[in-house]
Amino acid sequence: MEIPDKLLEFLDDVRQPAPPVRDPDEDLHLDSLSMLRLIAFFESDLGVTVEDDQLVVDNFVNLRAISRLLEGEGVRMA
């Protein structure tokens, strides 16, 4: 499982004041606004487009789910 450092930094910032998450199975506790910011970050900073059918909460619940999403067929790299 590979999570870019850039993404970890972004998640740490979005989740403040919560402590950084490094356990791949720990719940990220993202609210809807944080999820929208994360999708925008994927597109603008990682060059990744997530398809509409992949925009479900289960794909953003923890680092492992995000990693599977980024490695899966439901995303396009720019």
JOURGI-V278977 format. One record per pair of residues at least 12 apart in sequence whose ideal C-beta (glycine too) atoms are under 10 Angstrom apart, sorted by the first residue. I is the first residue (numbers start at 1). J is the second residue. D is the distance in Angstrom with one decimal. If there is no record, write none. Layout:
BEGIN
i & j & d
I & J & D
I & J & D
END
This chain:
BEGIN
i & j & d
1 & 24 & 5.9
1 & 63 & 7.3
1 & 64 & 6.3
1 & 66 & 9.3
1 & 67 & 4.4
1 & 68 & 8.2
1 & 70 & 9.6
1 & 71 & 8.4
2 & 67 & 6.7
2 & 70 & 8.3
2 & 71 & 8.1
3 & 21 & 10.0
3 & 22 & 9.2
3 & 24 & 7.9
3 & 63 & 5.6
3 & 64 & 9.2
3 & 66 & 6.9
3 & 67 & 5.8
3 & 70 & 8.1
4 & 45 & 9.0
4 & 46 & 6.8
4 & 67 & 9.9
4 & 70 & 8.5
6 & 41 & 8.5
6 & 45 & 6.2
6 & 46 & 7.1
7 & 38 & 8.6
7 & 41 & 7.5
7 & 42 & 8.4
7 & 45 & 8.2
7 & 46 & 6.9
7 & 48 & 9.8
7 & 63 & 8.8
7 & 66 & 7.4
7 & 67 & 9.5
7 & 70 & 8.4
8 & 20 & 7.4
8 & 21 & 8.2
8 & 22 & 7.7
8 & 63 & 8.1
10 & 37 & 8.2
10 & 38 & 7.3
10 & 41 & 5.2
10 & 42 & 9.5
10 & 45 & 7.3
10 & 46 & 9.3
11 & 28 & 6.7
11 & 30 & 8.3
11 & 34 & 8.8
11 & 38 & 7.6
11 & 41 & 9.0
11 & 63 & 8.0
11 & 66 & 8.4
13 & 37 & 9.4
13 & 41 & 9.8
14 & 28 & 8.7
14 & 30 & 7.1
14 & 31 & 9.3
14 & 33 & 9.0
14 & 34 & 4.8
14 & 35 & 9.3
14 & 37 & 6.0
14 & 38 & 6.9
14 & 41 & 8.4
15 & 28 & 6.7
15 & 29 & 7.1
15 & 30 & 7.5
15 & 31 & 9.9
15 & 34 & 7.4
21 & 62 & 7.8
21 & 63 & 6.5
22 & 63 & 7.8
23 & 62 & 8.1
23 & 63 & 7.5
23 & 64 & 9.2
24 & 62 & 6.4
24 & 63 & 4.3
24 & 64 & 4.2
24 & 65 & 8.8
24 & 66 & 9.1
24 & 67 & 7.1
25 & 61 & 9.3
25 & 62 & 5.5
25 & 63 & 7.7
25 & 64 & 5.7
25 & 65 & 9.1
26 & 61 & 9.6
26 & 62 & 5.9
26 & 63 & 7.5
26 & 64 & 9.3
27 & 61 & 6.1
27 & 62 & 5.8
27 & 65 & 9.9
28 & 60 & 6.9
28 & 61 & 6.5
28 & 62 & 5.8
28 & 63 & 7.4
28 & 65 & 8.7
28 & 66 & 8.1
29 & 61 & 9.1
29 & 62 & 9.7
30 & 57 & 8.5
30 & 60 & 5.9
30 & 61 & 8.2
30 & 62 & 9.8
32 & 57 & 9.1
34 & 60 & 8.8
35 & 55 & 8.4
35 & 57 & 7.6
35 & 59 & 9.5
35 & 60 & 5.6
36 & 55 & 9.8
38 & 50 & 9.4
38 & 60 & 6.5
38 & 66 & 8.3
39 & 54 & 9.8
39 & 55 & 7.1
39 & 60 & 8.6
42 & 66 & 9.3
42 & 69 & 9.0
42 & 70 & 8.1
42 & 75 & 7.8
43 & 78 & 7.9
44 & 78 & 9.9
46 & 70 & 8.0
46 & 75 & 9.5
46 & 77 & 8.2
46 & 78 & 8.5
47 & 76 & 9.1
47 & 77 & 5.9
47 & 78 & 3.5
48 & 69 & 9.0
48 & 70 & 6.5
48 & 75 & 5.3
48 & 76 & 7.2
48 & 77 & 5.8
48 & 78 & 7.1
49 & 74 & 9.6
49 & 75 & 6.5
49 & 76 & 4.5
49 & 77 & 8.0
49 & 78 & 6.9
50 & 69 & 7.0
50 & 70 & 9.0
50 & 72 & 9.7
50 & 74 & 6.7
50 & 75 & 5.3
50 & 76 & 8.3
51 & 72 & 9.7
51 & 73 & 8.8
51 & 74 & 4.8
51 & 75 & 6.9
51 & 76 & 7.4
52 & 74 & 9.1
53 & 74 & 6.5
54 & 69 & 6.3
54 & 72 & 7.5
54 & 73 & 9.0
54 & 74 & 3.6
54 & 75 & 6.7
55 & 69 & 9.9
55 & 74 & 9.1
56 & 69 & 9.6
56 & 74 & 9.9
59 & 72 & 8.6
59 & 74 & 8.1
59 & 75 & 9.7
END
